[in-house]
Amino acid sequence: MPIKDILTVLDLAGDQPAAKYALEFGRTYDAHVTGLAVSFEPVVPAFAAAPMPVDYLQAAHDQAIAAANEAKKEFDEFARLAGTKTESRLAEVLTGGPLESVLVHCRPTDLVVIGQANPDKPEPMREILIETILFESGAPVLLVPYIGSKTFQPKNVLIGWDGSSTATRAIHAALPVLEKADQITVLVIEKKASKDGGQPGADVANYLARHNMNVTVNVVTNPQTGIADTVLNHVSDNSNDLIVMGGYGHSRMREFLFGGATREILESMTIPVLMAH
């Protein structure tokens, strides 16, 4: 399925690396790009000794809207310079509250692009935004590192393959990108050697090869580091410019918990990661 509609969640501060990536991505695939600025409304503490002054609440609301509108304005200017088909929108959410007002924008799209959490310029609810969009939107998610990306057209792609349905969905979502890549590596990490006699990853490699892709398989057995470090070390050693992988997690008391490897990769990523759940 071609990528013709992209939504990017805008940063409220900084250089907007995710928005810039989405716009260049959109230009490459002749896709429409929507920039979504999220206004985070202040929370009134239930335990407050006295009602919060109306003037304070109004000022906080106005400040949140102004920050979102400024992000929209920056996106619109980036879009003008990029010459990409775009529009910009605003969604209001209560800080710490449900994100349905964001999800309604994410569901009818081919791809959601959002920036990695930046420890130097933290965004409200960024981690829960990423997790909620990944697990509840039904759309694949492209995470862009806060340091930005050197390329907007991946040529050396790493696929994290474990045979799961989530990894399969990530590959299907990434097919338009994989078709433009020069080199694709299927990385299989096994805690111990497989006893079934077959070559791990051969099935998905054959599938991609039938799409006229240049594919190699790299099997790492009993790695000396964790899964996340093994993946990131491969990226460092082989100059990959995109990771494609499944995202793992489950809901518990409305808090989303990533699988350990997924969370570690998203915390330490240095190149974009395309994920599906």
PyMOL commands that set and color helices and strands:
alter all, ss='L'
color gray80, all
select helices_A, chain A and resi 17-28+54-82+100-106+126-136+165-178+202-209+227-238+260-268
alter helices_A, ss='H'
color red, helices_A
select strands_A, chain A and resi 5-9+32-41+86-94+111-115+141-144+156-160+183-190+215-221+242-246+249-252+255-258+273-276
alter strands_A, ss='S'
color yellow, strands_A
deselect
rebuild
show_as cartoon
